[in-house]
Amino acid sequence: MAMRQRRILSSSSSSSSSSSEEQFSAASLVQGPSLLKDTGVERPNPSLFLLPGLRSLAFWSAPAASTNAQNQHRIAYGDPHTTRAVQLLEDNFADIQAEYLARVVGMSNHSGAAPNPRPLESDYDTSKHGGEHANDALHTGTWDWHSHLLGGVVQPRFAKEFPKTAAVLRTMEKEGLLFSTTPFSFAFFSTLYPESTIKPHFGPMNLRLRIHLPLLVPPPPPPATTSSSGDPTKSNEPLCGIRVGSQVRTWEEGKALVLDDAFEHEVWNRTSDLRVVLLLDIWHPDVSPTERTRIGTMFDYAKTQGWLKT
């Protein structure tokens, strides 16, 4: 982990004001610390912002198969904030999946319904410069987005095309769950096409937890089938999966997966089927309401100064 030239750290609080001096006091730019390299220990290493003292785990959800039918003890620390977000998503899984199938794939899961002749196109160019996901080398293949929240901005088309999904996300925002007030706030249908990958990278901050609600998951291959990556060190990994830190997981339709993307993470789909999740960010439960307000102020100021390209 190389020394960072600049990192944003929270500083002492001050009274709320619209003046640029007091906006700037929400955070300080400092030279980043030297970090240990090549220790073999996976730790969060966000590329832009670190709030010290937050609990960190690669995954905040246990594998669905490891818990009982009532999903007891599925969320780390029994955290009620994260548990509520997962419950809202999983309770509405059928409606969310149906809306995606009808408007994006152009089909319906209801027998007798006619397919949509004009499926929606992706609304985000992942190859453009600027923004968290815009590194030209970050992904290979095809990765489509259909966004409710894109860089902290609500996209009006989403509520029109996916009204039930949008209603769930609005409920999460009203309850203070949705991470929605920064240029790094996202909520979108993430469609990873066959033979596509999202390469290893770190998220920009440790302020959020990321949730995947799996809508379409490629079926597992026959037992004798292994990865076709060509890398002998990955010969036993699933053909479609996600690695966060040193842990590899797969998805199960309708069962939310919660991760901390401040850890190094990567995703791959080496199958012939789509992998689709509703991806969204929620506040890390250890970030206080006061800190959330000041974080919003900090990022607003940084954007007006031209420090952030989104």
One Martini backbone bead per residue (centre of mass of N, CA, C, O) as a GRO file, in nm:
protein
  310
    1MET     BB    1   0.089   0.041   0.028
    2ALA     BB    2   0.087   0.349  -0.057
    3MET     BB    3   0.149   0.661  -0.022
    4ARG     BB    4  -0.046   0.927   0.038
    5GLN     BB    5  -0.088   1.261  -0.061
    6ARG     BB    6  -0.408   1.251   0.002
    7ARG     BB    7  -0.642   1.305   0.277
    8ILE     BB    8  -0.958   1.286   0.423
    9LEU     BB    9  -1.027   1.436   0.741
   10SER     BB   10  -1.172   1.472   1.025
   11SER     BB   11  -1.267   1.736   1.235
   12SER     BB   12  -1.356   1.962   1.421
   13SER     BB   13  -1.626   2.109   1.518
   14SER     BB   14  -1.885   2.330   1.384
   15SER     BB   15  -2.086   2.553   1.298
   16SER     BB   16  -2.332   2.608   1.091
   17SER     BB   17  -2.252   2.718   0.746
   18SER     BB   18  -2.215   2.884   0.422
   19SER     BB   19  -1.935   2.932   0.450
   20SER     BB   20  -1.633   2.834   0.329
   21GLU     BB   21  -1.477   2.814   0.592
   22GLU     BB   22  -1.687   2.622   0.739
   23GLN     BB   23  -1.690   2.405   0.526
   24PHE     BB   24  -1.384   2.337   0.544
   25SER     BB   25  -1.398   2.250   0.856
   26ALA     BB   26  -1.510   1.956   0.803
   27ALA     BB   27  -1.212   1.931   0.679
   28SER     BB   28  -0.886   1.783   0.607
   29LEU     BB   29  -0.584   1.814   0.437
   30VAL     BB   30  -0.355   1.538   0.427
   31GLN     BB   31  -0.098   1.350   0.464
   32GLY     BB   32  -0.054   1.039   0.419
   33PRO     BB   33   0.011   0.743   0.542
   34SER     BB   34   0.206   0.493   0.615
   35LEU     BB   35   0.191   0.155   0.497
   36LEU     BB   36   0.180  -0.158   0.512
   37LYS     BB   37   0.341  -0.423   0.331
   38ASP     BB   38   0.299  -0.745   0.262
   39THR     BB   39   0.136  -0.912   0.515
   40GLY     BB   40  -0.139  -1.087   0.434
   41VAL     BB   41  -0.344  -0.868   0.535
   42GLU     BB   42  -0.676  -0.781   0.525
   43ARG     BB   43  -0.767  -0.437   0.469
   44PRO     BB   44  -0.888  -0.143   0.477
   45ASN     BB   45  -0.827   0.089   0.170
   46PRO     BB   46  -0.921   0.368   0.099
   47SER     BB   47  -0.871   0.612  -0.161
   48LEU     BB   48  -0.988   0.885   0.013
   49PHE     BB   49  -1.160   0.794   0.287
   50LEU     BB   50  -1.106   0.802   0.653
   51LEU     BB   51  -1.280   0.676   0.935
   52PRO     BB   52  -1.206   0.630   1.236
   53GLY     BB   53  -1.334   0.340   1.429
   54LEU     BB   54  -1.459   0.146   1.236
   55ARG     BB   55  -1.598  -0.126   1.168
   56SER     BB   56  -1.442  -0.427   1.010
   57LEU     BB   57  -1.567  -0.617   0.727
   58ALA     BB   58  -1.598  -0.778   0.447
   59PHE     BB   59  -1.851  -0.928   0.571
   60TRP     BB   60  -2.198  -0.875   0.706
   61SER     BB   61  -2.281  -1.154   0.582
   62ALA     BB   62  -2.386  -1.455   0.591
   63PRO     BB   63  -2.426  -1.728   0.452
   64ALA     BB   64  -2.729  -1.850   0.382
   65ALA     BB   65  -2.660  -2.163   0.444
   66SER     BB   66  -2.554  -2.095   0.759
   67THR     BB   67  -2.854  -2.042   0.827
   68ASN     BB   68  -3.153  -2.023   0.929
   69ALA     BB   69  -3.478  -1.975   0.830
   70GLN     BB   70  -3.486  -1.696   1.016
   71ASN     BB   71  -3.202  -1.542   0.994
   72GLN     BB   72  -3.031  -1.576   1.231
   73HIS     BB   73  -2.730  -1.421   1.260
   74ARG     BB   74  -2.662  -1.288   0.964
   75ILE     BB   75  -2.569  -1.022   1.097
   76ALA     BB   76  -2.338  -0.841   1.206
   77TYR     BB   77  -2.385  -0.784   1.547
   78GLY     BB   78  -2.695  -0.753   1.503
   79ASP     BB   79  -2.753  -0.514   1.323
   80PRO     BB   80  -3.035  -0.317   1.280
   81HIS     BB   81  -2.975  -0.143   1.033
   82THR     BB   82  -2.892  -0.375   0.836
   83THR     BB   83  -3.133  -0.562   0.883
   84ARG     BB   84  -3.350  -0.371   0.773
   85ALA     BB   85  -3.244  -0.346   0.486
   86VAL     BB   86  -3.262  -0.646   0.418
   87GLN     BB   87  -3.562  -0.684   0.472
   88LEU     BB   88  -3.674  -0.488   0.260
   89LEU     BB   89  -3.553  -0.636   0.016
   90GLU     BB   90  -3.651  -0.932   0.060
   91ASP     BB   91  -3.962  -0.865   0.081
   92ASN     BB   92  -3.928  -0.730  -0.237
   93PHE     BB   93  -3.808  -0.925  -0.449
   94ALA     BB   94  -4.031  -1.001  -0.654
   95ASP     BB   95  -4.084  -0.711  -0.758
   96ILE     BB   96  -3.796  -0.638  -0.842
   97GLN     BB   97  -3.752  -0.868  -1.043
   98ALA     BB   98  -3.996  -0.810  -1.227
   99GLU     BB   99  -3.908  -0.528  -1.319
  100TYR     BB  100  -3.647  -0.608  -1.450
  101LEU     BB  101  -3.753  -0.814  -1.655
  102ALA     BB  102  -3.953  -0.619  -1.803
  103ARG     BB  103  -3.742  -0.361  -1.867
  104VAL     BB  104  -3.457  -0.498  -1.938
  105VAL     BB  105  -3.500  -0.785  -2.069
  106GLY     BB  106  -3.803  -0.815  -2.192
  107MET     BB  107  -3.969  -0.972  -1.963
  108SER     BB  108  -4.179  -1.216  -1.796
  109ASN     BB  109  -4.293  -1.400  -1.494
  110HIS     BB  110  -4.573  -1.400  -1.642
  111SER     BB  111  -4.800  -1.575  -1.772
  112GLY     BB  112  -4.902  -1.431  -2.089
  113ALA     BB  113  -4.698  -1.213  -2.113
  114ALA     BB  114  -4.567  -0.974  -2.294
  115PRO     BB  115  -4.295  -0.871  -2.427
  116ASN     BB  116  -4.072  -0.623  -2.430
  117PRO     BB  117  -3.968  -0.451  -2.721
  118ARG     BB  118  -3.804  -0.216  -2.526
  119PRO     BB  119  -3.543  -0.233  -2.375
  120LEU     BB  120  -3.336  -0.098  -2.160
  121GLU     BB  121  -3.077   0.105  -2.140
  122SER     BB  122  -2.799   0.202  -2.032
  123ASP     BB  123  -2.705   0.495  -1.799
  124TYR     BB  124  -2.384   0.414  -1.795
  125ASP     BB  125  -2.047   0.506  -1.859
  126THR     BB  126  -1.774   0.307  -1.764
  127SER     BB  127  -1.550   0.464  -1.969
  128LYS     BB  128  -1.547   0.720  -1.844
  129HIS     BB  129  -1.423   0.999  -1.715
  130GLY     BB  130  -1.456   0.983  -1.407
  131GLY     BB  131  -1.513   0.850  -1.120
  132GLU     BB  132  -1.527   0.553  -0.947
  133HIS     BB  133  -1.590   0.355  -1.230
  134ALA     BB  134  -1.377   0.492  -1.473
  135ASN     BB  135  -1.171   0.285  -1.510
  136ASP     BB  136  -1.058   0.138  -1.791
  137ALA     BB  137  -0.937  -0.125  -1.614
  138LEU     BB  138  -1.175  -0.238  -1.431
  139HIS     BB  139  -1.323  -0.367  -1.687
  140THR     BB  140  -1.461  -0.649  -1.859
  141GLY     BB  141  -1.675  -0.633  -2.100
  142THR     BB  142  -2.015  -0.623  -1.967
  143TRP     BB  143  -2.164  -0.331  -1.784
  144ASP     BB  144  -2.476  -0.261  -1.658
  145TRP     BB  145  -2.691   0.025  -1.590
  146HIS     BB  146  -2.976   0.106  -1.355
  147SER     BB  147  -3.058   0.416  -1.208
  148HIS     BB  148  -3.141   0.589  -0.910
  149LEU     BB  149  -2.839   0.637  -0.797
  150LEU     BB  150  -2.597   0.886  -0.926
  151GLY     BB  151  -2.375   1.041  -0.754
  152GLY     BB  152  -2.633   1.149  -0.564
  153VAL     BB  153  -2.842   1.129  -0.809
  154VAL     BB  154  -3.156   1.131  -0.905
  155GLN     BB  155  -3.330   0.925  -1.141
  156PRO     BB  156  -3.630   0.968  -1.293
  157ARG     BB  157  -3.665   0.705  -1.468
  158PHE     BB  158  -3.679   0.487  -1.249
  159ALA     BB  159  -3.962   0.544  -1.122
  160LYS     BB  160  -4.114   0.489  -1.390
  161GLU     BB  161  -3.998   0.187  -1.446
  162PHE     BB  162  -3.952   0.127  -1.103
  163PRO     BB  163  -4.171   0.186  -0.866
  164LYS     BB  164  -4.127  -0.034  -0.641
  165THR     BB  165  -3.825   0.001  -0.605
  166ALA     BB  166  -3.828   0.305  -0.544
  167ALA     BB  167  -4.000   0.280  -0.286
  168VAL     BB  168  -3.793   0.122  -0.121
  169LEU     BB  169  -3.565   0.336  -0.137
  170ARG     BB  170  -3.728   0.564  -0.002
  171THR     BB  171  -3.768   0.422   0.265
  172MET     BB  172  -3.466   0.403   0.333
  173GLU     BB  173  -3.424   0.708   0.340
  174LYS     BB  174  -3.635   0.786   0.558
  175GLU     BB  175  -3.476   0.580   0.769
  176GLY     BB  176  -3.155   0.635   0.731
  177LEU     BB  177  -2.999   0.418   0.531
  178LEU     BB  178  -2.930   0.564   0.284
  179PHE     BB  179  -2.655   0.641   0.080
  180SER     BB  180  -2.718   0.986  -0.063
  181THR     BB  181  -2.498   1.258  -0.001
  182THR     BB  182  -2.285   1.177  -0.225
  183PRO     BB  183  -2.073   1.126  -0.505
  184PHE     BB  184  -2.072   0.803  -0.372
  185SER     BB  185  -2.377   0.740  -0.448
  186PHE     BB  186  -2.558   0.420  -0.490
  187ALA     BB  187  -2.834   0.287  -0.709
  188PHE     BB  188  -2.850  -0.027  -0.895
  189PHE     BB  189  -2.865  -0.215  -1.173
  190SER     BB  190  -2.643  -0.495  -1.202
  191THR     BB  191  -2.504  -0.608  -1.519
  192LEU     BB  192  -2.331  -0.909  -1.578
  193TYR     BB  193  -2.188  -1.046  -1.828
  194PRO     BB  194  -2.060  -1.269  -2.004
  195GLU     BB  195  -1.730  -1.268  -1.974
  196SER     BB  196  -1.699  -1.081  -1.706
  197THR     BB  197  -1.520  -0.814  -1.523
  198ILE     BB  198  -1.413  -0.692  -1.195
  199LYS     BB  199  -1.152  -0.560  -1.077
  200PRO     BB  200  -0.933  -0.502  -0.849
  201HIS     BB  201  -1.050  -0.289  -0.573
  202PHE     BB  202  -1.111   0.017  -0.404
  203GLY     BB  203  -1.287   0.204  -0.230
  204PRO     BB  204  -1.315   0.549  -0.125
  205MET     BB  205  -1.459   0.438   0.151
  206ASN     BB  206  -1.587   0.368   0.507
  207LEU     BB  207  -1.906   0.484   0.523
  208ARG     BB  208  -2.005   0.217   0.384
  209LEU     BB  209  -2.237  -0.023   0.274
  210ARG     BB  210  -2.280  -0.301   0.058
  211ILE     BB  211  -2.559  -0.415  -0.143
  212HIS     BB  212  -2.678  -0.733  -0.263
  213LEU     BB  213  -2.956  -0.816  -0.473
  214PRO     BB  214  -3.031  -1.106  -0.610
  215LEU     BB  215  -3.191  -1.183  -0.932
  216LEU     BB  216  -2.954  -1.315  -1.116
  217VAL     BB  217  -2.812  -1.650  -1.123
  218PRO     BB  218  -2.599  -1.858  -1.218
  219PRO     BB  219  -2.577  -2.172  -1.248
  220PRO     BB  220  -2.426  -2.427  -1.137
  221PRO     BB  221  -2.200  -2.640  -1.213
  222PRO     BB  222  -2.073  -2.912  -1.248
  223PRO     BB  223  -1.857  -3.058  -1.027
  224ALA     BB  224  -1.611  -3.080  -1.249
  225THR     BB  225  -1.621  -2.781  -1.275
  226THR     BB  226  -1.404  -2.509  -1.348
  227SER     BB  227  -1.220  -2.258  -1.389
  228SER     BB  228  -1.137  -2.046  -1.695
  229SER     BB  229  -0.901  -1.830  -1.625
  230GLY     BB  230  -0.591  -1.971  -1.628
  231ASP     BB  231  -0.550  -1.970  -1.318
  232PRO     BB  232  -0.423  -2.196  -1.094
  233THR     BB  233  -0.509  -2.032  -0.824
  234LYS     BB  234  -0.836  -2.046  -0.948
  235SER     BB  235  -0.952  -2.347  -0.995
  236ASN     BB  236  -1.175  -2.339  -0.731
  237GLU     BB  237  -1.348  -2.126  -0.830
  238PRO     BB  238  -1.611  -1.980  -0.918
  239LEU     BB  239  -1.762  -1.874  -1.216
  240CYS     BB  240  -1.942  -1.696  -1.008
  241GLY     BB  241  -1.813  -1.409  -0.824
  242ILE     BB  242  -1.682  -1.283  -0.500
  243ARG     BB  243  -1.418  -1.076  -0.369
  244VAL     BB  244  -1.333  -1.003  -0.020
  245GLY     BB  245  -1.041  -0.996   0.027
  246SER     BB  246  -1.014  -1.348   0.118
  247GLN     BB  247  -1.319  -1.376   0.033
  248VAL     BB  248  -1.547  -1.610  -0.118
  249ARG     BB  249  -1.850  -1.563  -0.308
  250THR     BB  250  -2.189  -1.620  -0.364
  251TRP     BB  251  -2.510  -1.616  -0.499
  252GLU     BB  252  -2.863  -1.577  -0.388
  253GLU     BB  253  -3.164  -1.557  -0.469
  254GLY     BB  254  -3.300  -1.314  -0.240
  255LYS     BB  255  -3.007  -1.288  -0.091
  256ALA     BB  256  -2.842  -1.078   0.084
  257LEU     BB  257  -2.533  -0.898   0.037
  258VAL     BB  258  -2.278  -0.782   0.268
  259LEU     BB  259  -2.031  -0.520   0.225
  260ASP     BB  260  -1.689  -0.389   0.226
  261ASP     BB  261  -1.541  -0.178  -0.023
  262ALA     BB  262  -1.265  -0.101   0.128
  263PHE     BB  263  -1.195  -0.354   0.030
  264GLU     BB  264  -1.071  -0.562  -0.165
  265HIS     BB  265  -1.235  -0.620  -0.490
  266GLU     BB  266  -1.413  -0.872  -0.694
  267VAL     BB  267  -1.563  -0.968  -1.018
  268TRP     BB  268  -1.722  -1.260  -1.183
  269ASN     BB  269  -1.828  -1.394  -1.525
  270ARG     BB  270  -1.780  -1.732  -1.666
  271THR     BB  271  -2.047  -1.750  -1.811
  272SER     BB  272  -2.365  -1.766  -2.014
  273ASP     BB  273  -2.488  -1.569  -1.795
  274LEU     BB  274  -2.650  -1.358  -1.608
  275ARG     BB  275  -2.564  -1.107  -1.359
  276VAL     BB  276  -2.797  -0.982  -1.107
  277VAL     BB  277  -2.812  -0.674  -0.916
  278LEU     BB  278  -2.907  -0.487  -0.645
  279LEU     BB  279  -2.727  -0.192  -0.590
  280LEU     BB  280  -2.633  -0.059  -0.261
  281ASP     BB  281  -2.604   0.204  -0.019
  282ILE     BB  282  -2.514   0.226   0.323
  283TRP     BB  283  -2.470   0.320   0.621
  284HIS     BB  284  -2.257   0.307   0.850
  285PRO     BB  285  -2.350   0.236   1.177
  286ASP     BB  286  -2.105   0.423   1.312
  287VAL     BB  287  -2.230   0.671   1.183
  288SER     BB  288  -2.331   0.960   1.281
  289PRO     BB  289  -2.550   1.210   1.231
  290THR     BB  290  -2.340   1.438   1.248
  291GLU     BB  291  -2.137   1.313   1.051
  292ARG     BB  292  -2.321   1.302   0.806
  293THR     BB  293  -2.359   1.606   0.774
  294ARG     BB  294  -2.051   1.677   0.748
  295ILE     BB  295  -1.995   1.501   0.503
  296GLY     BB  296  -2.177   1.652   0.310
  297THR     BB  297  -2.034   1.925   0.338
  298MET     BB  298  -1.755   1.834   0.245
  299PHE     BB  299  -1.837   1.735  -0.044
  300ASP     BB  300  -1.958   1.996  -0.143
  301TYR     BB  301  -1.696   2.158  -0.124
  302ALA     BB  302  -1.513   1.979  -0.299
  303LYS     BB  303  -1.684   2.019  -0.556
  304THR     BB  304  -1.665   2.334  -0.578
  305GLN     BB  305  -1.334   2.307  -0.600
  306GLY     BB  306  -1.265   2.055  -0.800
  307TRP     BB  307  -1.169   1.775  -0.650
  308LEU     BB  308  -1.414   1.635  -0.794
  309LYS     BB  309  -1.480   1.368  -1.030
  310THR     BB  310  -1.822   1.269  -1.160
   0.00000   0.00000   0.00000
